[in-house]
Amino acid sequence: MLKINLHLRLISAVIGCSMSFIASAELVLVVHPSNDASLDAKAAQRIFLGKESKFSNGNDAIPINQGPDSPNRAAFDTDTLGRSSTQVAAYWSKLVFTGKGIPPKEVGNDAEVIAFVASNKDAVGYVDSASVTAAVKAIPLN
């Protein structure tokens, strides 16, 4: 009986890991197709934390965040910004309170990020790679 229980736990663990792997999104940065700036995860981190306001080509950079309840937002905060969403919110609260910054504009989902970026040559956002359309240029984060 103990051996069967152990096997069931092992199978459940393998299935659970597989499901979380399948559910995890591969995020990419998206910019307007005409944006020729070089952009990587470090540059995105600086832009989304308000430490940089321009792309490498000198054009203004307008970061577009997804809403606080978005799983893509949580993944971006953790993987790219290196902070939890709670830490990012606290960081921006401090900057706003001291008058030293304005947090990125927020939209609801991948489709809204793509629509905003497609209509604004200075915008940069992030979406699940599966959501990318021809209206934007995708830049890998890794």
N, C-alpha and C positions, 0 to 999 in steps of 0.2 A: 504494500500500500504506500509506504514511504517513497519507494522508487517511482511509482506512477505519479504521485504528487509532485515529485521533483521534476519529472519529465514535463508535466503540465505547466509548471512554473517556467521552465526553460522555454517551452514553445510559446507561452504567453509573452515572455520577455523578447523573444526574437520577432514575433509579430508586432509587438508594440514599437520596437526599434525601427522596424521596416515601415510602419505606418508613419512614424514621426519623420523619417527620412523622406518619404513620399510627400508628406504635407509641407515640408520646408520649402520655401520659395527661394529661387536664385534671383536676388535683386540686381538690377542694373541701373546706372544713372541714365537719364534721358535729357537731351538738349535739343534745341531747334536744329533742323538739318543744316542750316547755314552757319552754325557755330563751329569755328575751326580751332577753338582753344584746346590745349592739351589738358586733360582732366583725369585724375586718378583718385583713389580712396582718400589719400592724405589731403589733397586739394579740396575734395568734397567735405571732409571733416572741418577744415578751416572755414569754408563758406557756410556750412550749416550751423557752425557755432559762432558765427558773426566775427570771426577773426580776420576774414578776408572778404572784400566786397566786390572784387573784380576777378574775371577769368585771366588766364595766362596771356591772352591776346589784348588785354587792357579794357575789354568791354565789361560793363556792369554785370554782376551776377545776382540773380533773384532766385533764392532757394525756395522750393515749394515742398512743404511737408505734407504727409498724410495725417489724418486725424489721430488723436491720442488713443483711440480704441482699435486702430488698424494693426493687424499682425505684421504687416510690412513695416510700419513705423517702429514697432518694438524691435524687429530684426535689424533695421537700419541703425537705430540708436545704439544697440548693443554691438553689432558687428562693425559698423563704420565709425560711429562716434565714440565707441569704447566706454559707454556709460549706459546705465539703465534708463528707461523712459522717465522714471521718477527723478533721477539725477539730472537729466537734461532739462526737465521742467523746473527744477530748483535753480539750475544754472541760469536759465532765461529769466526766471522771476527776479533773481538778484540783479541782473543786468537792466531789466526794465525798471525796477525800483530805484536804481541809482542813476537812471537816465543814460546808461552807456550802451544800450542796444535795443533792437526790436526783433522779436523772434520771426522765423520764416512764416510766410503765409501758409495756412492750412487748407487743404481740400479733402474731400471724402474718400476717394479711392483711386485706383490705377487709371481708370478712364478719365477722371477729372484732371489728374496730373498730366496725362497725355494731351488732353484738350488745351490746358493752360500753356504747356510748353510749346505745343504746335503753333499757338497764336502769339507767342512772345519770344523773340530771338534771344533775350537775355535770361530766360528762365532755365533752371536746372531742377530736376526732381528725381525720384526713384520709383521704380515699379517692379513687379514680378516680370522676369524676362518673357514669360508666356503672354504677357499683355501688350508687348511692344507692337506698334503698327508702323507703317511707312511714313506717318506724319511726324515722327521724331527720329533722332539718331540715338542709338543705344551705346553706352560705354560700360564695359565690364568693371565691376568693383574689385576684382582680385588681380 
